Amino acid sequence: MLFLEYPKCSTCQKAKKWLEEHQVAFDDRHIVEQNPTKEELAQWYHKSGLVLKRFFNTSGMLYKELALKDKLPQMSEEEQLALLATNGMLVKRPLVIGEDFVLVGFKEKEWKEKLGK
């Protein structure tokens, strides 16, 4: 399992602690130092079954600075994925990529269901 995080993010810290407490094995990846590629994001998006907007960190400063709330609806899926791949701070975190699922953000109930804990 892959766990993408921004170590200074309090939600990521809480999620990582949860994984460790529940003895879930994972590979850790710094979302800014190793930003997801467009191909990875496309794969995860399709695997997740979620709307693409869920992959954006809508509460982040960069999202707001770029006025993406107004721009995203006019952008194609391809353009949105390319934009996400430019900067890890645009990506909602933490992300957990499993064999047959993708978790976006930390919702303990959802994590318990998907991870069987």
N, C-alpha and C positions, 0 to 999 in steps of 0.2 A: 504494500500500500504506500502511496505517496502522500505526504503531508506538506502542503505549500503554506508558508507563513511569512509574516513580517514580524521578526522577533520583538520589536518595540510595541506591537499592537497588543493591548490588554486582552482582547477577545481571543487572539491567537495563543497567548500565554495560557489562558484558561482552557482552551481546547486541547492544547498540548498536554497540560497537566491531567486533563480528563482521560486522554488516550493512555498516558503512562499509568494512571491509577487503575485503569481497566485492562492493563497489560496487553494493549493492542500494539503489535509490531508495525513500525512504519519507517520509511526513509524520509528524512527531513530536507526541505529545500527552501532557501531564502528567495522569496518571490521577486525581490528587487535585483539582487545580485545575479539570479538566474531566472530572468523573466520568461514566462511561458511563451513558446513560439506560436505563431498563427495556426500551424498545423495541430499542435497539442490542444490549443484552445478549441479549435473546430471539432476535434475528436471528443473532447470532454463535454462540450456543449451538446453534441448529438447523443452521446451516451447518457447525459443527465436527464433528458426529456424536459428540461426547463426552458423558459423563454431566455433569449440571449441577454436581455437587460439584467437578469439576475446575476450575471457574471461581472457586472460593473459595480465598483465601489461608489455607490451613489452618495454616500455621506463624506467622501474624501474631498480634500481641498482641490486636487487637480481636476476632478470631475466638475466641480463648481467653477473653477477658473476657466475651463474650456467650454463652459455653458452647454454641457452635453445633454442636459435635460431637454433642451430645445432642439439640439442637433440630431440626437440619436434616431428619432422617428423618421427623419428624412434620409438616413444612411442605410445602405444595403447591408445585409448580413456579412458579406465579404468585407466591406469597409469597416464595420464594427469590430470584426475579428482582427483585422489589420491594426486598428487603433489600440485594442487591448494588448496586442503584442508589443507595442512601443514602450510601455512603462508598467511595471508591476504594481505601482501605486493606483492604477486604474482598475485593477482586478480585485473583486470581492474576495475577502479572505476570512478565515483560513479555507483552503480547498483540500478535500480528501478525495483521492482518486483510487478507487478500488477496482477489482477485476470486472465487476458488472454494475458499478454505480459511481456517482460523483456527488459529493456533499459540498454545498456552497454556503459559507457562513457557519456559525456554530449554533445549532439548535439541539440541545441535549436530547430531547425526546426523539428527534429524527435520527440522531447519531446512534442512540440505543437500539432503535429498530433496525437500522442498516447494519450495524456492527454486532448485533446479537448480544449486547451487554446489559 
